[in-house]
Amino acid sequence: MDFATVIQLLDSTLRLSTPLLLACLAGLYSERAGIFDIGLEGKMLASAFFSAAVAAATGSALIGLAAGTAASLALAALHGLASITFRGNQLISGVAINFLASGLTALIGQNWFKLGGRTPALSGDARFLPIDFYFSDTLSTIPVLGPIYSELLSGHTLMVYVAIAAVPATWWVLFRTRFGLQLRAVGENPEAVDTAGLSVTALRYQASLICGLLCGLAGAYLATGMAAGFIRDMTAGKGYIALAALIFAKWRPGYALLACLLFGLLEAVAIRFQNIDVAGVGTVPVQFMQALPYILTVVILAGFIGKAIPPRAGGEPYSKERA
Amino acid sequence: MRANGSESRRETAAPAIELRNISKSFGAVRANRDISLAVAPGTIHGIVGENGAGKSTLMSILYGFYRADAGEIFINGEPTRIPDSNAAIKAGIGMVHQHFKLVHNFSVLENVVLGAEDGLILRSTLTRARKLLTELADEYELNVDPDAIVESLSVGHQQRVEILKALFRHADILILDEPTGVLTPAEADHLFRILRSLRDEGKTIILITHKLREIMAATDTVSVMRRGEMTATLKTSETSPEQLAELMVGRKVLLQVDKKPAVPGPAVLDVENLTIEGERGETALKNISFTVHAGEILGIAGVAGNGQSELLRALGGIEQAQGTVRINGTEIPLEGANSGADARRRNGIAHVPEDRQTLGLVMEFKAWENIAFGYHHDPSYGRTRWLLDIEAARRLTGVALKKYDVRPADPDLTAQSFSGGNQQKIVLAREIDRNPDLLIVGQPTRGVDIGAIEFIHRQVLELRDSGKAILLVSVELDEILSLSDRIAVMFDGEIIGTRNANETDEKELGLLMAGIAEVKTT
């Protein structure tokens, strides 16, 4: 494997990690506030569809992004309504949202575009285009550092940089601000928040909506940044992998970045090396490589990573005790 | 000078808190009926009453958890509406709940500032809180490490964090709900010292408790509640525990248990090197050894969480353990087959668990079902193994409920529709009525009203006098002292000392409970 291949591999790792990272941080806000959200997948899918559809209609990726995010926020509000206001089961609400998004996007897509659930292919301003850093052409000739600057770091779409910037921003919000303190408290002991004169409901809705916002960005990136249009069920389990990464990361932003990069790398390897010849074993089939991220997910969820302690009040609807 | 100053202020100033005609109902239950109360500023005011008398409801109204159906609240003479906790905090009211409302994995500082931050960014608030904590530590003996994680602190220190939380919010009125339930006697004394110095600084303190001794020791004035009504408000110096107990129950109560000397027989329960590994590899029970004789009550004292629960669970067949346990000289298995609760019953052990609502009863089931449980294969409930003679079970239950003074004595009521005291009597009826050789009983009077406590204590003593062995586990030192013939104190999973009940006192036991073992042992 030569240097150029490594750079290419890392380059696609960054691209492939981005939706995972955005979804993972989305889940982090929600779960830190005590709302389990298995519906990351559905929110991403809804956003992917509506951003592609609106971008196709208006020719603007930004308007598409707004539409996709709005769709994701609507589903987040629905999840909040079910699990905060009506104190329903958060897992069931999340699963319902996933089914709803999967079915509705295909149905509406077919009705609008008659392309078997796809949206028309996007081009030009209807997609997010790569941002080239200054001097990336001139600097690319410098050995080692040149390719790292101009190929690895430069030339991604806006959302890649947004996702990476969201990591320190999330850390700062969680651990250095009033909102973060209250958000973490409501996920650990909502009674403490309630007796401190704060609204558990308001805090949890805010967390849910931030989750919706980030899922919206992730979905829009999938359909209008990474790909050029929506195809049916294009999230392909990324929402669940993001959840696995969240547990892997023990609900911490910094670890979330590392976990998502790892999953991204595995995906990149699976795409880059379709069949790997391993000496003495023979050819590792492509299916195995494609299955690797999912296998890793299972291994991680089986507790290979040691004890990950979730927020204590996670998954439990809050109601004041009425003795 | 200060004493005089505060004395005169007490006479003239408007009450710190005045409640006028507060009423609150939950469905058909009238929890508070037309309650009026005035608490002078700069005093410690006690509120006593049995469970269900309405103390907690009243305080919840004051702290904005519930809204009163009728009545008015005045804070420092001003009419004040308290629709939620935020309004209570704004009115200068702070509350230390019986079950602490702390975030377990936050630092002390983070817990103190939560909800009272100055601005968007935490840093300045944390600095201000740290400074205040240092000041308060010196002023009121309220020292806690500001950077410690709450779950690593002792219960006494966690309670201080709750008090600091209230002070950080500039509370002038501090309500403490059953604050000493989880404290050692020494920690409780420390708490009362803190409360007194807060009072001397002009704070008003409301102390809710069911322990008359604490009322006598710590308060200036005291109000008594019974069945949702405020029955009396007295100066503490002008009343007595006997008078307060009578006001609480509505009739004369024997506070002292009448007890004949024990006539110990042969050993019934013999425990050697009983050990339980905890969940995280720590030892929950460390090589416990003791003996209980027929006709004797061995009391296990200790602050909650020092291994008493594990001991009960091991003997009751709920948790597996290592070591040797003999009943009447025969060893019984502690692990694997025949080590479950059913096997223990066949071995002649009856178990009244610590928590009647989760281990003692099925709350949704009827009284007769609960009475039959565990003994449902007994021939008295039907001749075949497979069919239950429901009529017989109901009839037998009716008899048992009368005998154990359960009110109402209706076998068809569900367990949850009985009061705490009556629930406990149902469990006792089931366990004692089967004539066990050994009764192990945990917290027999937790959450039970004074009238029922009297009855339960008498039942336990009668069982002893009939020649049975009894192991009594309780965190109430008074209960241990008045019932036990011998007392073993548990600390950190071990028995740190054993004393004869008539040769020891609260002070010595208090030291043992705090882990301070002396040379003297019996």
Interface residues (C-beta under 8 A of the other chain):
Chain A: R176 T177 R178 F179 G180 L181 Q182 R184 A185 E188 N189 E191 A192 V193 D194 T195 A196 G197 L198 R312 K320 R322 A323
Chain B: F26 S56 T57 Y63 F65 D84 S85 N86 A88 I89 M95 H97 K101 L102 V103 H104 N105 F106 E110 N111 V113 L114 G115 A116 E117 G119 L120 I121 L122 R123 T125 K165
